[in-house]
Amino acid sequence: MGTSLGNVEEFVEQSRGFRRQFIDLPHQTAAPQLRRCRQCWKDSFVGVEPCPRCGSETIGLTVASVLDGSDQKHQEAFKASKTTEARRAYAGLILAALTAICCLAMLAWSSWLIVFLPIPMGLGILAFLAYLAWTRKKFVEVHGSIGAASGNETSPSERIDDDMRAFFARNHIPRFGRPTIGIEERETLSLLLSRKGVVIESEVMAIFLDASCLRRDWLEFAGRLAGAKTDGVNAYEAYLNYIQGLDGPGDLLPFLQHHLSSDGKPHDSQSIQAGLERARTERKVRGMEQHLDAIKQGPGGIITLEMIDVMDPFLFQDLIGMVYESRGFALHATPKRGDQGADVIVERGGERLVIQSKLYAGNVGNDAVQEVVAARAHWTCSRAAVVTNQYFTPAALDLAASNGVELISRDKLGEMLDQFSRSSKDVVRLAALLRPAARATDAFPGHSA
């Protein structure tokens, strides 16, 4: 019995060896990693393969493999393997159909020919195996025997990561933005890097800049999540905090998948969605707890951004008025309706400031800036500001800069709330303002006061 089992195992191993040597394509799929498409500029968590959306070339974090061309060879081999596998499937169907037709013709000719049916079947199988061996040989002639690509960085690019971050800042390339760099600037960068021992030829400078942009975005993301971990915040909550402050894409799941994969944690879509849902629930519970604690503590109670996020949007503008009152401003009443964009008007030292307040679940666009610019003229104010519990889009930032409008985003508002929490205040009035809205703010794409 043992001898028979051993013979079977030996036969199976020999069959596997035959397949590996004569049939299977010598192309190993790389482990999933963070990739970015050079055409549509979308991020994915896939192997070293073309973009799953548009089929164009992708780049990874391994700048060395991008520069020496091995990354592109892996992608070409991946596409060729998929094409070859499809052709093999079609060839198998055709041979199976021809074999079936031949067998039926033999049976139609004479029923006694049934004893010869194994002949066309065997010939069909041999023909298919021969085709598989031939396609494997052609694949090896073109692409060679390609192993799995690595996603680990081994190039000298690590030495210039800080330089590249500074270079992109110098050229005003935003986070997750495409690096549009002039020829003269590229040539100067090439000379600078060559002095640091990193030689970048002109023909690969474009792909080097694209890969360096991805590395910059990844290093910032990884650094933010690593810093949150030391503060006792898990990766999912740190991710939510990070994307909340972005002016660019709000969906960075490929970055989170790469981070979790690097830590050896589950990174499938179902696990990630469950983790994010738990993090959102925890934030809501913590915000309510802090809100209740603030009410119980009375004067000097802590007011947090989490408490602001669940406020009634119309009461948010009243809270902003209280915050500015604590900073020495006199509050002027404005109508709840027909305010012409003036949610709050305050004055100090003869200088009038009109404020547009936006309690949003997403980033604030330039509509708010346009409204407060009009309100500044209508109410004869010398200054204008927009205050939000979120962040501003690039269009809003540009319009505010050209019109002299102060933008107070989530981070700055958090600092103002810290100062407000330590100041004396009307506790009864504050408690009335801090009651949560009838519906959670994150149920809407955005709403304002």
C-alpha positions as CSV (number, residue, x, y, z in Angstrom):
1,M,0.0,0.0,0.0
2,G,2.8,2.4,0.9
3,T,4.7,1.5,-2.3
4,S,1.6,2.2,-4.4
5,L,1.1,5.6,-2.7
6,G,4.7,6.5,-3.2
7,N,4.5,5.6,-6.9
8,V,1.4,7.8,-7.3
9,E,3.2,10.8,-5.5
10,E,6.2,10.3,-7.8
11,F,4.0,10.3,-10.9
12,V,2.2,13.5,-9.7
13,E,5.6,15.2,-9.1
14,Q,6.9,14.1,-12.5
15,S,3.7,15.5,-14.1
16,R,4.2,18.8,-12.4
17,G,7.8,18.9,-13.5
18,F,6.7,18.2,-17.1
19,R,4.2,21.0,-16.9
20,R,6.7,23.5,-15.5
21,Q,9.3,22.6,-18.2
22,F,7.1,22.3,-21.3
23,I,3.7,23.8,-20.7
24,D,3.4,26.5,-18.0
25,L,4.5,30.0,-18.9
26,P,7.6,31.1,-17.0
27,H,6.1,34.2,-15.6
28,Q,5.4,34.6,-11.9
29,T,2.8,37.2,-10.8
30,A,4.2,39.6,-8.3
31,A,2.6,40.2,-4.9
32,P,0.1,43.1,-4.9
33,Q,1.6,46.4,-4.2
34,L,0.9,50.1,-4.6
35,R,1.0,51.1,-8.3
36,R,0.1,54.3,-10.2
37,C,-1.0,54.5,-13.8
38,R,1.0,57.0,-15.9
39,Q,-2.0,57.6,-18.2
40,C,-5.1,58.0,-16.0
41,W,-3.0,58.8,-12.9
42,K,-5.1,56.4,-10.8
43,D,-3.7,54.3,-7.9
44,S,-4.2,50.6,-7.6
45,F,-3.1,47.7,-5.3
46,V,-2.1,45.1,-7.9
47,G,0.9,43.2,-9.0
48,V,3.5,44.5,-11.5
49,E,1.0,44.8,-14.3
50,P,-0.7,47.4,-16.5
51,C,-3.5,49.6,-15.1
52,P,-6.7,47.6,-14.4
53,R,-8.8,50.6,-15.6
54,C,-7.2,51.7,-18.9
55,G,-4.5,49.0,-19.5
56,S,-1.7,51.6,-19.7
57,E,1.8,51.4,-18.1
58,T,2.0,51.6,-14.3
59,I,4.8,52.5,-11.9
60,G,5.6,51.3,-8.5
61,L,7.7,52.4,-5.5
62,T,10.8,50.5,-6.7
63,V,12.4,53.3,-8.7
64,A,15.4,51.2,-9.5
65,S,13.3,48.7,-11.5
66,V,11.5,51.5,-13.2
67,L,14.8,53.1,-14.4
68,D,16.5,49.8,-15.6
69,G,13.4,48.8,-17.5
70,S,12.7,45.6,-15.6
71,D,9.4,47.0,-14.3
72,Q,8.2,47.6,-17.9
73,K,9.4,44.1,-19.0
74,H,7.4,42.5,-16.3
75,Q,4.3,44.4,-17.5
76,E,4.9,43.4,-21.1
77,A,5.4,39.8,-20.0
78,F,2.2,40.0,-18.0
79,K,0.2,41.3,-21.0
80,A,1.8,38.6,-23.2
81,S,1.0,35.9,-20.7
82,K,-2.7,36.9,-20.6
83,T,-2.8,37.0,-24.4
84,T,-1.2,33.6,-24.7
85,E,-3.5,32.1,-22.1
86,A,-6.5,33.4,-24.0
87,R,-5.2,32.0,-27.3
88,R,-4.5,28.7,-25.6
89,A,-8.1,28.6,-24.4
90,Y,-9.4,29.3,-27.9
91,A,-7.1,26.7,-29.4
92,G,-8.4,24.1,-26.8
93,L,-12.0,24.8,-27.7
94,I,-11.3,24.5,-31.5
95,L,-9.4,21.2,-31.1
96,A,-12.1,19.9,-28.8
97,A,-14.8,20.8,-31.4
98,L,-12.8,19.3,-34.3
99,T,-12.2,16.1,-32.2
100,A,-16.0,15.9,-31.4
101,I,-16.9,16.4,-35.1
102,C,-14.4,13.7,-36.1
103,C,-15.8,11.2,-33.6
104,L,-19.4,12.0,-34.6
105,A,-18.5,11.5,-38.3
106,M,-16.9,8.1,-37.5
107,L,-20.1,7.0,-35.6
108,A,-22.3,8.2,-38.4
109,W,-20.2,6.2,-40.9
110,S,-20.4,3.0,-38.9
111,S,-21.2,2.2,-35.3
112,W,-18.5,-0.4,-35.1
113,L,-15.9,2.4,-35.5
114,I,-16.6,3.3,-31.9
115,V,-13.6,1.1,-30.9
116,F,-11.4,3.6,-32.8
117,L,-12.7,6.7,-31.1
118,P,-9.6,6.9,-28.7
119,I,-7.5,7.5,-31.8
120,P,-8.9,11.0,-32.7
121,M,-9.2,11.8,-29.0
122,G,-5.6,11.0,-28.4
123,L,-4.4,12.9,-31.5
124,G,-6.4,15.9,-30.3
125,I,-4.8,15.8,-26.9
126,L,-1.3,15.4,-28.4
127,A,-2.0,18.3,-30.8
128,F,-3.1,20.5,-27.9
129,L,0.0,19.6,-25.8
130,A,2.2,20.3,-28.8
131,Y,0.5,23.7,-29.2
132,L,1.1,24.5,-25.5
133,A,4.7,23.6,-25.8
134,W,5.1,25.7,-28.9
135,T,3.5,28.8,-27.3
136,R,5.7,28.4,-24.2
137,K,8.8,28.3,-26.4
138,K,7.8,31.4,-28.3
139,F,7.0,33.2,-25.0
140,V,10.5,32.4,-23.6
141,E,12.1,33.5,-26.9
142,V,10.5,37.0,-26.5
143,H,10.3,37.5,-22.8
144,G,12.7,35.0,-21.2
145,S,12.1,33.4,-17.9
146,I,10.8,36.2,-15.7
147,G,10.5,35.7,-12.0
148,A,8.3,37.6,-9.6
149,A,9.2,41.3,-9.3
150,S,9.9,42.8,-5.9
151,G,8.2,45.8,-4.5
152,N,11.1,46.6,-2.2
153,E,13.2,49.7,-2.8
154,T,16.9,48.8,-3.4
155,S,18.0,51.8,-5.5
156,P,19.9,54.9,-4.3
157,S,16.6,56.9,-4.6
158,E,16.2,56.5,-0.8
159,R,19.1,59.0,-0.5
160,I,17.3,61.6,-2.5
161,D,13.8,61.3,-1.2
162,D,14.1,64.5,0.8
163,D,15.6,66.3,-2.2
164,M,12.7,65.1,-4.5
165,R,10.1,66.3,-1.9
166,A,11.8,69.7,-1.8
167,F,12.0,69.7,-5.6
168,F,8.3,69.1,-6.0
169,A,7.5,71.8,-3.4
170,R,9.8,74.2,-5.4
171,N,7.7,73.5,-8.5
172,H,4.4,73.6,-6.7
173,I,3.4,70.1,-7.5
174,P,0.5,69.3,-5.1
175,R,0.0,66.0,-3.3
176,F,-1.1,63.3,-5.7
177,G,-0.6,65.7,-8.6
178,R,1.1,65.0,-11.9
179,P,4.7,66.4,-12.1
180,T,4.6,69.0,-14.9
181,I,8.2,70.1,-15.0
182,G,9.9,72.3,-17.7
183,I,12.9,71.1,-19.7
184,E,15.4,73.5,-18.2
185,E,14.2,72.5,-14.6
186,R,14.6,68.8,-15.5
187,E,18.1,69.3,-16.9
188,T,19.2,71.2,-13.7
189,L,17.7,68.5,-11.5
190,S,19.7,65.9,-13.6
191,L,22.9,67.7,-13.0
192,L,22.2,68.1,-9.3
193,L,21.4,64.4,-8.8
194,S,24.5,63.3,-10.7
195,R,26.6,65.2,-8.2
196,K,24.9,63.0,-5.5
197,G,25.7,59.8,-7.4
198,V,22.3,59.3,-9.0
199,V,22.5,59.4,-12.8
200,I,19.2,59.9,-14.5
201,E,19.3,59.9,-18.3
202,S,17.1,62.4,-20.1
203,E,15.0,59.6,-21.8
204,V,13.9,58.2,-18.5
205,M,13.6,61.5,-16.6
206,A,9.8,61.6,-17.1
207,I,9.2,58.2,-15.7
208,F,11.6,58.9,-12.8
209,L,9.6,62.0,-11.9
210,D,6.4,60.0,-12.0
211,A,7.8,57.3,-9.8
212,S,9.3,59.9,-7.4
213,C,5.9,61.5,-7.1
214,L,4.4,58.2,-6.1
215,R,7.2,57.7,-3.5
216,R,6.7,61.2,-2.1
217,D,2.9,60.6,-1.7
218,W,3.5,57.1,-0.2
219,L,6.2,58.3,2.3
220,E,3.9,61.1,3.5
221,F,1.0,58.7,3.9
222,A,3.1,56.1,5.7
223,G,4.6,58.8,7.9
224,R,1.2,60.1,8.9
225,L,-0.1,56.6,9.8
226,A,3.1,55.7,11.7
227,G,2.8,58.9,13.7
228,A,-0.8,58.2,14.5
229,K,0.1,54.7,15.7
230,T,2.5,56.2,18.4
231,D,-0.5,58.3,19.6
232,G,-2.6,55.2,20.1
233,V,-4.8,55.7,17.0
234,N,-5.3,52.6,14.8
235,A,-4.6,52.6,11.0
236,Y,-8.2,52.9,10.0
237,E,-8.9,56.0,12.2
238,A,-5.6,57.5,11.1
239,Y,-6.6,57.0,7.5
240,L,-9.9,58.7,8.0
241,N,-8.2,61.7,9.7
242,Y,-5.7,61.9,6.8
243,I,-8.2,61.8,3.9
244,Q,-10.4,64.3,5.7
245,G,-7.6,66.9,5.3
246,L,-6.9,66.3,1.6
247,D,-7.6,68.8,-1.2
248,G,-6.9,66.0,-3.7
249,P,-8.5,62.5,-4.0
250,G,-10.5,61.3,-1.1
251,D,-10.1,57.6,-1.9
252,L,-6.7,56.3,-1.0
253,L,-7.6,52.7,-0.3
254,P,-4.7,51.4,-2.4
255,F,-2.3,53.2,0.0
256,L,-4.1,51.8,3.0
257,Q,-4.0,48.3,1.4
258,H,-0.2,48.6,0.9
259,H,0.3,49.8,4.4
260,L,-1.7,46.9,5.9
261,S,0.0,44.4,3.6
262,S,3.4,45.7,4.8
263,D,2.4,45.2,8.4
264,G,1.1,41.7,7.6
265,K,-2.5,42.6,8.4
266,P,-5.6,41.6,6.4
267,H,-5.9,43.9,3.5
268,D,-8.8,42.5,1.4
269,S,-11.7,44.9,0.6
270,Q,-14.1,43.3,3.1
271,S,-11.7,43.6,6.0
272,I,-10.9,47.2,5.2
273,Q,-14.5,48.3,4.9
274,A,-15.3,46.6,8.3
275,G,-12.3,48.4,9.9
276,L,-13.3,51.8,8.5
277,E,-16.8,51.3,9.7
278,R,-15.6,50.5,13.2
279,A,-13.4,53.6,13.1
280,R,-16.3,55.8,12.1
281,T,-18.5,54.5,14.8
282,E,-15.7,55.0,17.4
283,R,-15.3,58.6,16.3
284,K,-19.0,59.3,16.8
285,V,-19.1,57.7,20.2
286,R,-16.0,59.6,21.3
287,G,-17.4,62.9,20.0
288,M,-20.6,62.3,22.0
289,E,-18.6,61.4,25.1
290,Q,-16.5,64.6,24.9
291,H,-19.7,66.6,24.3
292,L,-21.3,65.2,27.4
293,D,-18.1,65.7,29.5
294,A,-17.9,69.4,28.3
295,I,-21.5,70.0,29.4
296,K,-20.9,68.4,32.8
297,Q,-17.6,70.3,33.4
298,G,-19.2,73.7,32.9
299,P,-16.8,76.7,32.6
300,G,-13.5,75.6,31.1
301,G,-15.0,72.5,29.5
302,I,-13.2,71.2,26.4
303,I,-14.7,71.9,23.0
304,T,-13.4,69.5,20.3
305,L,-13.7,69.2,16.6
306,E,-15.6,65.9,17.0
307,M,-18.2,67.8,18.9
308,I,-18.4,70.5,16.2
309,D,-18.9,67.8,13.5
310,V,-22.2,66.7,15.0
311,M,-23.6,70.3,15.7
312,D,-26.7,71.8,14.1
313,P,-25.3,73.8,11.2
314,F,-27.3,76.9,12.1
315,L,-25.9,76.8,15.6
316,F,-22.4,76.5,14.3
317,Q,-22.4,80.1,13.2
318,D,-23.5,81.2,16.6
319,L,-20.6,79.2,18.1
320,I,-18.2,80.9,15.8
321,G,-19.6,84.2,17.0
322,M,-18.9,83.1,20.6
323,V,-15.3,82.1,19.7
324,Y,-14.6,85.5,18.2
325,E,-16.2,87.2,21.2
326,S,-13.7,85.4,23.4
327,R,-10.9,86.9,21.3
328,G,-12.0,90.5,22.0
329,F,-14.4,91.1,19.1
330,A,-17.9,92.7,19.4
331,L,-20.6,90.6,17.8
332,H,-23.1,92.2,15.5
333,A,-26.5,90.5,14.8
334,T,-27.2,89.4,11.3
335,P,-30.6,88.1,10.0
336,K,-30.9,84.3,9.9
337,R,-32.3,84.6,6.3
338,G,-31.4,87.1,3.7
339,D,-27.9,87.7,5.3
340,Q,-26.3,88.1,1.8
341,G,-23.6,85.7,2.8
342,A,-22.8,87.2,6.2
343,D,-23.3,84.5,8.8
344,V,-21.3,86.4,11.4
345,I,-20.1,90.0,11.6
346,V,-17.7,91.0,14.3
347,E,-15.8,94.2,15.0
348,R,-12.6,95.1,17.0
349,G,-10.7,98.4,16.9
350,G,-12.9,99.9,14.3
351,E,-12.3,97.0,11.9
352,R,-15.3,95.0,10.7
353,L,-14.9,91.3,9.8
354,V,-17.6,89.3,7.9
355,I,-17.5,85.6,8.3
356,Q,-19.1,82.8,6.2
357,S,-19.4,79.6,8.3
358,K,-19.5,76.2,6.6
359,L,-20.3,73.0,8.6
360,Y,-19.5,70.4,6.0
361,A,-18.9,66.7,5.6
362,G,-16.6,67.4,2.6
363,N,-14.1,70.0,1.4
364,V,-15.4,73.5,0.8
365,G,-15.4,74.9,-2.7
366,N,-15.0,78.4,-4.1
367,D,-18.8,79.2,-3.7
368,A,-18.2,80.1,-0.1
369,V,-15.4,82.5,-1.1
370,Q,-17.6,84.1,-3.7
371,E,-20.4,84.6,-1.1
372,V,-18.2,86.2,1.5
373,V,-16.6,88.5,-1.0
374,A,-20.1,89.7,-1.9
375,A,-21.0,90.0,1.8
376,R,-17.9,92.1,2.5
377,A,-19.0,94.7,0.0
378,H,-22.7,94.6,0.9
379,W,-22.0,95.0,4.7
380,T,-19.2,97.4,4.2
381,C,-16.6,95.3,6.0
382,S,-12.8,95.7,5.7
383,R,-12.1,91.9,6.1
384,A,-13.7,88.7,5.1
385,A,-13.1,85.1,6.3
386,V,-14.6,81.6,5.7
387,V,-14.5,79.2,8.7
388,T,-15.1,75.4,8.3
389,N,-14.8,72.2,10.1
390,Q,-13.2,70.7,7.0
391,Y,-10.7,71.9,4.4
392,F,-10.7,73.9,1.2
393,T,-10.4,72.8,-2.4
394,P,-7.5,74.2,-4.6
395,A,-10.0,76.4,-6.4
396,A,-11.2,77.9,-3.2
397,L,-7.6,78.5,-2.0
398,D,-6.7,80.3,-5.3
399,L,-9.8,82.5,-5.3
400,A,-9.3,83.4,-1.6
401,A,-5.7,84.4,-2.3
402,S,-6.6,86.7,-5.2
403,N,-9.5,88.4,-3.2
404,G,-7.8,88.7,0.2
405,V,-10.1,86.3,2.0
406,E,-8.9,84.5,5.1
407,L,-9.6,80.8,5.1
408,I,-9.8,79.0,8.5
409,S,-9.8,75.2,7.9
410,R,-10.1,72.4,10.3
411,D,-6.6,72.6,11.8
412,K,-6.8,76.3,12.5
413,L,-10.3,76.0,13.9
414,G,-9.0,73.3,16.2
415,E,-6.4,75.8,17.6
416,M,-9.0,78.4,18.1
417,L,-11.3,75.9,19.9
418,D,-8.4,75.0,22.2
419,Q,-8.0,78.7,23.2
420,F,-11.8,79.1,23.5
421,S,-12.0,76.1,25.8
422,R,-9.5,77.7,28.2
423,S,-11.3,81.1,28.2
424,S,-14.3,82.1,30.3
425,K,-17.6,81.7,28.6
426,D,-21.4,81.6,29.0
427,V,-21.8,77.9,29.8
428,V,-25.6,77.9,29.5
429,R,-25.5,79.5,26.1
430,L,-22.7,77.2,25.0
431,A,-24.5,74.1,26.1
432,A,-27.5,75.1,24.1
433,L,-25.4,75.6,21.0
434,L,-23.6,72.2,21.3
435,R,-26.6,70.0,21.0
436,P,-26.2,67.6,18.1
437,A,-28.1,68.1,14.8
438,A,-31.2,66.1,14.2
439,R,-29.3,64.1,11.6
440,A,-25.6,63.2,11.5
441,T,-23.5,65.5,9.4
442,D,-21.8,62.6,7.6
443,A,-25.1,61.5,6.1
444,F,-24.8,64.3,3.6
445,P,-22.1,65.2,1.0
446,G,-22.0,68.7,2.6
447,H,-24.2,71.2,4.3
448,S,-23.6,74.7,5.6
449,A,-24.8,77.2,8.0
